[in-house]
Amino acid sequence: MYNTVLRTSEQLDRASDGSDLILAINDREPFIAEMRSEPSDTQSISLEVRSKPAMHNTILQFSIVLEYFKEANPKRCPAPDSLQTPAISSDSGPSLSLTPMLTCRRRSGGDLPAMQWQWISSSMASPTLRIKLTKSLLCQTPTITNGYIRQTLHGANGLNYAAYGRLIQRCTDSRLLRQGKQLHARLLLSSVVLDNFLASKLITFYSKSGHLREAHRVFDEIPHRNTFSWNALLAGYSFNNMHVETLELFSNWLSSPSGFAKPDNFTITSVLKALSSLFPDLKLAKMFHAFVVQNGFDLDVFAMNPLVTYYSRCDDVASARKLFDAMPEKDIVTWNSMIAAYSQEGYYEDCKRLYGEILDLEGLRPNGVTVLSVLQACGQSNDLLFGMDVHQFIVANDIEMDLSICNSLIALYAKCGSLDYARELLENMSEKNEVTYGAIISGYMVHGFVEQALDLFQEMKSPALSAWNAVISGLIQNNRPEGALDLFREMQSSELRPNSVTLSSILLSVSHFSNLKGGKEIHAYAIRNSFYRNVYVTTAIIDTYAKLGFLYGAQRVFDQSQDRSVIVWTAIISAHAAHGDANAALDLLEKMLNNGTQPDPVTFTAVLTACSHSGVVDEAWKNFDAMLVKYRIQPTVEHYACMVGVLSRAGKLSEAVEFISKMPIEPSAKVWGALLNGASVSGDVELGMFVCDRLFEIEPENTGNYIILANLFSRAGRWEEAEKVRKKMKNLGLKKIPGSSWIETSGGLQTFIAKDVSNGRTEEIYAMLDRLLSLMRDEGYRYPRTCLYAIESCWINTIRRISRLMTLFSSPSIAARLRTMNQPPSRIRLSIIHMNFNNRAQMEETVSAHTRIIFLCGVHAHYITV
């Protein structure tokens, strides 16, 4: 017995190679065909079709090709008249009627039907049968004849529009493109001018099939269009994310002379989706809001829901919430729109609070869309307990755990450190995608489990680009840029092309190695592949050029950028701030405000950093006070740390201490570190001791704090206390990690540490530095106070000599000298040497070393403060 089970209409469609009308509407195992054959000289084959109880009055039209393999010589096929109609039986319900479709094909030896016998020589002892469907029609109809279908569609009263509408809708729902086109062809052959009802059905059918040109052609042939037909084409464009065409069609509608076709709430939905995707502009949002009110849709929940989303896309969550509160009627879509707005715009606490409110409502229950937004907010805010409550709600209320929700749960647990549970969820998932793996890989990377992330990545058979991006960015976050570059090259060899996320991540490793040439190459790649318009790529290029000392290039990229969002403005302000140019940073802030772009917390961090480097105290206070009063931005601990740095660098230590004492939040290590830096510069030992006591509690393993305090004691001549600090550091097992510098020469990228002897030209480099020592003394150069210990003893000359040699042979000095030795004097330009600071003490020493480099090399130096 040979069984063939036909399960879905799509399988029927794929199995068919005929050209006649094919309608396969039922998608749940419409029938089971069984073929029986016994090997004999006279073959007799029966075909049984068993009906499901729900499948009453089913038409089945088909052609079958049967092949029988037996050890015999090929024989002629039987004549068509010898074919017998198969027997049919039914387990329940009305009997099924079977009409064989015996389509003849022209062959040598006469006309043969599609149902045919062939004797083929074979060594097989038992017969093998093959069934091939070439035509099929499954339809629930009151009769069994094809003629009745024609009679139903074209009855005595003319065209049956309702029957055509139902069939076209079935073709749309089941994605039967050929059958829908055949119905359209029947209508054209009937010489019928399509009315708005049938035309709208066909427009929807073609739109959902991805054939927008045919949909528009049907729309153009409607003599008198009504609202329903306009909305059908608008919805088709919106369904296919053709937002420009949506807005053009809406504009044509408003300017058309058809006075009886007016936009309705469905129109508003399609247009707002296009506006949200193309023009997230607050002024435009308010203008369209006025249009909605003028046309009387301000009380329509279906029209107001997308308007809430549009306001949030314009970064105006306050207006979205105001509109939400003013709506007299709210459905679950309304609540989901506002909850999603809070989640996507970073208002995570408001998102969770609104979710709590919906739980207390009667008649409304959160659905999968609701919990998806809340889970994302919990993950971003590292609120594991709240996320677990949401997970419990999902299970208790039988919300479908689709792929999106499972991915959000994995991301939540991974970000919050519950990596074992996230991995367990991953293993139990029956369906996974690249987002699934990317979420847990990112979780491993965030918490420093790099090897586990790499192992999971290696287990993936064919990682998608998002998985590669997650690993590359994770390696850079964990200070393993070499591995990120190697993985980037491996990704390119696998024929995957980098996208904007890849470029943004790999640019960080370029700046880490001070590889300006590599940064320019990636910039060129972004231009060739049209990634330069991406806001994140633009920001990364500006940041990379600034860190590499190529401030002119960073400014040029900013000037050429078309989408100057707050992120791009902040990037160029940060670039000038890192170079210590407070005037340029403040001018850019003013231009940004005049451009209508509102600053965010990161913008003010960059501005205050610039003021700190330049000692502009008044401007710093002005911007700090304006944050809350003018821009409604609550200062964070980062901003307080910047203000302490401003006051400390200006020598106003007492004012800085008072400022810290009045902080509304607990001072962090950054705040105390900024004050310690000021105490170190001013030589205030008592203040340094006070600050270090707090820092030793907050970050006991930070070696920089111990070194700065020991240096403070040494400069004050308190040698015993300095030695105690060093012994304490040694007893705790802490060791100062040597800082390193990189420089790009004609021989490639060179790495140096203090007193480095690994370079092949070590003797030549040190000989050059030694000769420069006497030159510096003759020119009257004096070392900064922070580089020499104040010693009053007979050993002062010896100590000074050692100190000079030690600081002169620091890694920046060696790197700079190598550069001057590898280039002709006319081309020497010390633009930047990248420092890998492990603590503030190393930064102090390197800043002093850079001052010497500018002097000893006799070259044009472009120095930045890091």
N, C-alpha and C positions, 0 to 999 in steps of 0.2 A: 504494500500500500504506500502510495506517495502522497504526502500532504502538502498543500500550499496554503499558507495563512496570509490573507491580505489584510493588513492592519489599518493603514491610514490612506486618506485620499491622495496624499503626496506620493506614496508608494505606487498607487494605481496610475497616477499621472506619469511617474518616471518609467513605469513598465510599459507605457503605451507608445507606439510609434505610428499610429494612424493619423489621419487628418480630419476625421469627422468630429462631430460634437461630442465632447467628453465631459461629463459632470460626475464628480465623485464627492459627495457631500458628507456622508456619514464618516466620522473619523474614529470609530471604535469597533474594529473588527467586523465590518459589515457582512462578510460571509466567509465560509471555509469551503474550499474546493478540494475534493478527494478524487483521485483517479486510480482505478484498479485495472490490472492487466494480467492475464495468464498467458504464458508462452505457448503458442500453438500455431498450426499452419493457417487457420482462420482466426484472425484476431477479432475479439469483441471487447470493447472498452466502454465502460459506463462512467459518467460524470455525475456526481451528486453534489447538490448545493443545499446546505443546511442553513436555515434562517435563524437569527436571534429572535426571541419573542417580540422585541420592540420593532424589528424590521418587518413591518407588514406591507404587502403589495410592493415588492421590489422588482425593478426592471434590471435585468442583467444582459447586456449585449456585449459579445466578445468574439474574438477569433482565436483559434488555438492551433498551434503547430505541434504535432506529436511525432517524435522520432523513436523508432523501435530498433534496438541494436540486437542482432542475432546472427549467428553464423549461417549466412545464406548469401546468395548472389543478389545484386540489386535487381529489383523488379519494378515494373511500372506501377504507378500509384493508381488506386481505384478511381473510377469515374465519379464525378460529383453526385450523380444520382444514387450511388451506393452508400452515401453517408446517411447514418441514422441519427435521428434526434435523440440526445441522451435522456435517460430517465431522470426524473426529478422527484424528490421527496422532501417533506418538511416535518420537523419534530413537533412543532406547535404553530398555531396561527394559520392564516390562510395559505393556500398553496402558492408556490412561486411559479411564475411563467418564464420560460426560457426561449429566447429567440436567437438561434445561431446566425451570425453574420458571415455568410459564405462569400467573401469578396474574392473574385477570381483574379489570378495573376497570369500574365502571358509567359509561358515557358515553352521550351522545345518539346514537341510531342503533344501539344494541345493545351487547352486552358485547364488549369488546375485551381481548385479552391484553396483558400487559406488554410482550411483544415485538410491535411494531407498525410498520406502514409509514405514512408520511405524505408526501403530495406537496405541496410548498410552492412557490409562485411565486417565482422568483429569477432574477437575471441571470447566475448562475454557470454556466459551461459544463461544469464537471466536478463530479461528485458530492462532497459532504462528508458524512462519517459521524461520528456521535457515539456512543460507547459509555458506558453508565451502569450501574454495578453497584448493584443494589438489594438483593441477597442474595448472600452468599458463605459458603462453608464449605470450609476447607482443613484437613485433618487426616490424619495418617499412621495409617491403620487397616488391619487385614487385609482388610477388605471395602470395598465401595463404596456400600452402601445405607444410608439413614437408619434403616431398620428394624433393621439389624444393630446400630447404635449403641444403640437402645433395648434390644435384646436383651442387649447387653454390659453396660449399666448396670443393667438389671433382668433378670437371668438366671433360670434355673429354680430356683436356690438362693436367690433373693431379691435384695436390693440388693447390688450389687458395690461395696463401700466403697473398695476399692483403686482401681478405675477412676475413681470420683468424686473421690477424693483426688488422683489424677494430673491430672485435668482442672482442678480448682480450683487446683492448684499452677501449672499452665500459665497460667491466667487471672491469677494473682498475679504471676508473672514477667513476663508480657507486658502487664500493666496493662489487661486487658480487663474493664472494670467491668460492662458490660451482659451479657456472656456469663456472668460469674461469678454475677450476680444470677439469670440464667435457670437455671443449675444449682441454685442455692439454691431457686428456685421449684419445680423438678422434685422436689427432696427434700421440700418442704412438701406438694406435691400427692400424694406417695406416702404421706403420713401416717406418716412415719418419725420416731421420736424420735432426734435426733442424739446420737451417742456422742461421747466426748472427741476421737477422731481427726478425724472430719469437722468437728466444731464448732471445733476448733483451727485446722483448715485455713481455715475460713470466717472466723474471727476474724482470722487473719493477713491474709487477702485484704482484708477490709474495713479493717483498720488501715493497711495500706500504700496503700490507695486514699483514705485520709483520711476514712473514714466510721466514726468511733469509736462513734457512737450505735448503728449497726447491729451493730458488733462486740460492744458490751456487751449488746445484746438477745440475740444468739446465746449469749453467755456465761451470761446469766441463765436461759436455757431448758435448760441442761445439768442433768440430774437429779442426777448424782453426779460432781462435778468432781474431776479428778486434777491432779497437778503440771503435766502438759503443758498443760492448758487454762488454769490460773492463769498460767503463764509466757507463754502466747500473748498474753493481754490485757495483762500487764505489759510485755511487749516492744512491743506496739502503742502503749501510752501513751508508752513511752520513745522509740520511733521518731519519734513526733510531738512530742517535747519537752514532753509534758504531765506535768511532774514532780510537781506536787501530786497529780494523780490517781493517779500511780504509787505514791506513798507511802500514799495513802488505801486503795488496793486491797491493798497489802502489809499494812497494818494490819488490814484486814478478813479477810485470809487467816489471819493469826496468831490472830485471835479467833474464827474459824469453828470449828464442831464437827467438820469433816471431818478425822478423825485420820489417814487414810491418805495425804493430800496434804501432803507436806512440802517446804519450799523446798530448792532445789538450787543448783548453781553458776551456772546461768543466771539464777535469781532474784537472786542476789547482784549480778550484773552490772547488771541493770536498776535495782535499788534504789540502788546506789552512784553510778550516773550521776545519778539524781535528787538524792541528797544532795549531791554535788559541786556541782551547779548552784544549789541552794537554800540549803543550810546548810553552808558551809565552816567548820565549828566543830571545833576540835581535840578537845574533850571528847566530842562526838558521834561523831567518827571513832574514838576509842578504845573507846567503848561498842559500836559496830557491829563493830569488830575483835574484841571479846570474843564477840559473837554468832557471828561466823564461826568462831572457834576452838571454841566450845561445840558447834557443829553439825558439826564435823569437816571443815571446808573449808580449814583452814590449810595443807594440803599440796596443795591444788588450784590449779594455776597459773592456770586460767581465772577463779577467784574472787579470787585474790590480786593479779592485775594491776591491776584497777580500784581496789583498796585502796591501792596505791602512789600512784596518781594522786590519790586522795582526800586522803591525807596532804599531798601537795604543794599541793593547792588550799587547804588549811588553813594554809599558810605554815610547815609543819613538814617541811622537806626532810630534816632529820636523821632523823626517824622513818621517812620514806619510804625513805631509804637503808638504815637498819637493817633494815627489813622486806625490802628487796631483797637484802641480803646474807644474810639468814636463809633465803631460799627455796631448797630443795634442787634444784628444777628451774626452769629459766628458758627461755622461748622468746623469739622476736624481739619479741613484744608486751611482755614484761617489760622488756627492754632499752630499747625505745622509750619506755615509760612513765617510766622513770627518767631517760633522756636528755632527754625533753620537760620533766620536772619541773625539772631543772637549768636548762634554757634559759628556761623561762617565769618562773622565780623569780629570774633574774639571776645564777645561778652558772655563768657562761659557761666559765670554765676547767675546772670539774668536768665540764661537759657535753662539752667537747672531749676531756678525758682519758678519760672513759668510752667515747666513740666510738673512741678509739684502742685500748681494751681489747677491744672487740667485733671489731675487725679481726683480732686475734690468735687468735680462737676458731675452732675447727674445727666445721663443721656449721651455723654461723650466718653469715648475710651481711646487712649493712645493706640496708634497702629504702628506698623513697621517703619513708616516714614518718620514718625515722631521719635521712636527710640533710636533710630539711626543718627539723627542730629544730636540727641542727648548723649549718646555714647561717644560721639566725636568730641563733644565739649568736655566730657569726663576725661577722655584721653589727653586732650590738650592741657587741661588743668591738673593732671595727675591726681584726680579724685577717684581713688580705687573703690572706696566704700560706696560712694554714690553710684558708680558704675556697676558694682555688684548688685545693688538694689534694683537697678534697671534690668540687669540680666535675670534676676529672680522674677521680676514682673513679666518678662518675655516668656519665661517657662510657665509661670502660673496662669497666664491668660492665653496660652496656645497661639502666640504670635508666630507666624511662619519664620523659621530660621533660614532665610535665604542667604545667598552668597554674600551680599552686601553687609547684612547684619553679622554674619560669622566673621567677616573680615574686620569689622569695627570692634567686635569683642576681642579678637586676637590683638588688634592694635592697642586697645585699652590695657589689657593685661601686660602686654610687652612693654609699653611705655611706663607703666607703673611698677615694673620690676618683677611681676609675677610670671617669669619666663617659663617656668615648668608647666604652669597651667595653660599658658598660651600655646606651648608646644603640644600639650595633650589635646587641646582643641584642634590644632592643626592636624594631628594624626587621625583624629576621629572624623574629619570632614571627608565626605564622599566626593565633593567637587572642590577643586582649588584653582586659582588663577594666579597671575603674577602679583596681584595686589596682596594676596594671602601671604606669599613668601616674602614680599617686600616689607610687610608689616612686622613680621617676626624677626627678619634680618635687621631691620632698623632698631627694633627693641634690643637685640643682642649688642649692636654697635653702641647704642646710647649708654648702656650699662657696662661697657668695656669688655664684653665677651666676644672679642674679635674672632678667636679661633672657632667658636661655636657657629658664628655667623658664616665664616668661610666654609666650614664643613657642610652646613645646610645648603649653601650656594653650590657647592660641588655636587651635591646629591641631585640637583635639578638637571634633567636631561637636556633641555634646550631653554636656558634662562631667557626671559624676555628682557627688553631694554630697561624696564623699571627695576628689575632685580639687579642688573649690572649697576644702575645708578645708585641703588641703595647701598651696595657694597663699596663702591668708589667713594661716595660721600662719607660713609662710616669709617673707612680707613683714614680719610683726611681728618675727621673729627677726633680720631684716636691717635693723631700725630704719627701716622704711618704714610707719609706722602709718597715714599718710594714704591710701596705696594700699590697705591692708587694709580700711579703712572704705569706700572707693569700691567695692571688689570685693564687699564684704558687701552693699551696697545693690544692686549689679548682680545678685547672686545672688538677692536677694529679688524683684527685678523679673522674674526668669526663673521664678517660681512654685515655686522650691525652698524648702522650709522648713528653717531651721537646726536642727541637732541639738545634742547635748551637746558634741561636739567643737568645733562652730562657736562656741557661746557661750563655751566656755572660752578659745578663742583671741581672740575679739573683745573680751573683757573686759580683756585686756592692753593693747589700744590705748586703751580707755576710761581706764584708770589712767595711761597715758602722757600723755594730754591733761588730766588732772585734771578729768574730766567726771563729777562725782558724779551729776548728773541722768541722764546716759546710763547709768551703772552701775545706778541704781535702775530705769530702764526695762527694761534687760535682765533684772534680777532679777524684775521683774513678769512679763515674758514667760516666764521659766523656771517661775514658779509657775503661770501659766495653762496651760502646756503640759506640766506634770508633769515638768519637767527638774530641779526643785529637789532631788529625791531622789538625783540622780546625784552620786556622790562627787566627780567632777572639777568639775562645775558649782558645787557647794557650796564646794569649796576655792577656786575662782577668784573667787567672790563675796566670800568672807572676805578673800582677799588683796587684791582691788580696794578694798573698803571700808577696809581698814587703810592702804593706800597713799594713799587720799584723805582720811585723817584721821578717817574715820567709824568709830571704833573701837567705839562703841556698836552700830552696825549689824552690824559683823563679829561681835561677841559674841552678838548676838541670833540671827543666822543659825546660829551654832554651837549655841546652846542649843536651837534648833528642829530641828536635824538629827537624823535617826533612825539613820542608819548612821554611827556615829562610828568610822571606821577610823583607822589610824595617820596616814593622809594628812590627814584633817580635824583631828585633834588637833595635828599639826605645824603646820598652817596657822594656827590660833588662837594657838599658842605663838609662832610667828613674828610674828604681828600685834602682840602685846604686847611682843615683843623689839624690833621696829622702833620702837615708841613709848618705848623705854627703861625699861619697867616690868619689872624683873627679878623682883620679888616675885610679880607675877601670872603670869609665865611659869613660875616654879618651882612655884607652887601648881597650875597646870594640869598640869605634868609629874607631880606627885604624884597628882592625881586620875586621870590617864590610867593610871598604874601600878596604882592601886587598882581601876580598872575592868577590869583584866586585859589591857590593850593594851600590847604590848611596843614600846618606842621603836626607831626605826631611825636610821641615821647622820644623816639630815636633821634629825631631832628634836633630836639633840645639837648640831648646828650652830646651830639656833635658840636653844637654851638657853644655849650659850656666848656667842652674840652678845648676848643679853640681859644676861648677866653682864658682858660687856665694856662695854656702854653705861652700866651702873650702878656699875661698879667693885667688883663683888662677887667678890673674888679667891678666898676660901675655898670658896664654893659652886661656882665654876668648877673649881677643882682637884678637888673632891669628885665632880663629874659626869664630868670628864675621866678620872679614875682608874677610875671605875665602868664605863666603856665596855667595856674589854677584860675586866676581872676578873669583873664581874657580868653583863653582857649579851653578852659574846663578840663585840663589835663592834670591829674593828680601826680605830683612828683614822686618818683620811686627812689629806692636806695641808690640807684645809679646817679640820679641827678644830685642827691645830697653829697655823694662822694665827689662829684665834679666840683661842687661849690666849696667843699673842704679843700680840694686841690687848688682852686683859685685863690682862696685866702692864704693857704700855706705857702704857695709859691710867691705870693706878694709879701711874705714876711709877717702877716697878721695872724700869728699863731694863737694869741689869746682870743681873738674874735672867732677863729676856727673852733677852738675848744668850746666856747659859749654856744656857737651854732650847733655843734654836735649834742650838747646837753639839752637843747630845746627841740631836737628832732622828734616828730610824732611817731616814728617807727624805730625799731631797734637798729643801732648802727651795725653794719656788716664789716667784714674784713676789708672791703674796699674803702670804706669810710676811714677806718683806723689806719689803713695803709697809706692813704693820702696824707693824713696828719703826720705819720711817721716819716714820710718823705720830706715834709716841711721841716720837721725837727732835725733830720739828718743834714739838710742843707744849711740850717741855721746853727747847727752844733749845740742844740738844746738837749743835754743829756738827761735831765730830769724828766722832761716831757717825753723823750724817747723811751725811758724806762716805764713811764705811766702807760704809754700806748702799747708797748710790747707785752706788758702784763695782760692786756685784753686780747692781743693777737695770739699769744701763746695758748689761751683758752679756746679761741675760735678755730685756729688752724695750727695745731701743735707740730705738724710735720713740715711746715713751710720753712726751708732753710734760710730764705732771704731775710726773714725777721731777725734771726739769730746773728746773721752776718752784719746787718746794719747796726744792731745794738753793740756788737763787739767793736765795730769800726768807730762808733761814737765814743765808746770808752777809750779806745786807743788814741783818738785824736785829742781827747781831753787829758791824756797822760795817766789814765786810771787803768794801768796794765793788769793788775790782779783781777779786777772785775771783768776785763776783757777776756782774760784767760779762763775765768769761771764760765763765761758764756760759751766759749769754744768747747770746754770740757763737757758742759751740759749737753751741747749739741752732739758730741761724740758718744756720750753715754746713752743717748736716745737712739743711736744708730743712724743719725742723719749725716749725710755727706753732701757737700756742695757739688752739684753737677756742673761741669765746665761748660761755659757758653761757647758757641761756635759761630763762625761767620762764613759766608759763601761769596764767591766772586766769579764772574763769567769772563774767561779769557779765550784767546784763540785756541787753546788746548782743551777747552771744555769747562765744566763747572768744577771749581776747586773749593775744598772745605778746609777750614783752619780752626784750631783752638789755640789758646795762649801757650807760648813757648813751643809751637808746633815744629817738628823736625821731619814730618812725613813727606814733604814735597821734594821732588827731585832736585830743586834748585835751592835747597835750604841754606847751604853755606853762602851762596851768592846773596840771598835775601838778607841774612843776618849781617853779612859784611857791609851791605849798603846801609842798613839801619844803624849799625855802629858808627859809620862815618858821618851819618846825619846827626848823631848825638852832639858832636862838637860844634857842628854848624848851628844847631838850635841854641846852644849856649852862647855862641858868638853873636847871634841875632837878638839875644836878650829875651828869649821865650821863658816864661815862668809857668810851672805846673799849677793847675787849679788846687785849691786848698783841699778838696776831697780826695786828691790822689796822693798826698803826702801825709805821713803821720807827724804830728807835732812832738818832737822828741828833744829833751834837754839833757843830753849826756855826752860823754866823750865819743859815743858811737854815731853821732849825728851825721858825720860825713859819709861813713860807711853805709848807714841806713838809707841816706838820700841816694847814694849811687845805686844801691840795690833796687830801690823804688823806681828810679829812672829807667833802669834796664828792664825791670819787670813790666812796667806799664808800656814802655816803648815796644816790647816784644809781644804785645797783646795781639789777639787774632785779627782785629781790624787793621792794625798797623802792618802786619805781615801781608794781609790781603791787598791792601792799598799799594804796598811796595811792589808786589808781584805784578799788579796791573800796570804800574808805570814802567816796569822792566819789559813788559810784553808789547808796549805800544810806543810809537814814535812820539817825541815831545809835543809835536804840533797837534796830535790827536788825543792827548791825555785829557780826560774829563772824569773826575770822580763824582758819579751821579748819585750812587746809593750803595751801601754795603748792608746786606740784610743781617740783622742780629737775631740770634735765637736766645732771648733772655729767659733764664730760669727763675730769676728773682730780681728785686729792685736793686740789690747791690751790684749785680752784673750790669744793670742798665747804667748806674752811676759811673762805673769804671769805663764802660764803652763810650759814653758821651764824652768823657775826658779824652779817651783815645781818639775819637773823631776830631776833636779840636786840634790835637797834635798832627793828625793826618793832613788836615787842610794846610797846616803850617809847613810840615816837613816835605810834602810832595811838591809844593810850589805849583799846584794845578788849580783849575777852576773847580770848586767843590760845590755840589748842590746838596745841602744837608737837611735832613728832616728829623723831627723829634718822634720817636717811636713810643 
